Amino acid sequence: KIHHKRMKEEVYVEMQDFVVECCAHWRDIKTGRLSNDIRIRYNNIRSKAHIYGKKEIVDKFYDIANDMMLGKNTEELGNGNDELIKMIQKDLNIKD
């Protein structure tokens, strides 16, 4: 159980790292230049997410990540990431 919890924590951190990295490279992404590093990173998260992540959280991450990789910049994207963070905190029983 401890191993599973640690792996879940790790994949959730990787999800947030991915979102932050996309934000850091937003200028390139929105013009259609998605780096191979970002694609590889996304694919590496997917397998762990399916094994260790809660389905609702993984689905929310996919929605956000796919919109970001397509260069869709909407207010919903920021709100969606805030919601994702809250879902992760709830799943990991993290209190503010």
Secondary structure by P-SEA (a helix, b strand, c coil): caaaaaaaaaaaaaaaaaaaaaaaaaaaaaaccccaaaaaaaaaaaaaaaccccaaaaaaaaaaaaaaaaccccaaaaaaaaaaaaaaaaaacccc
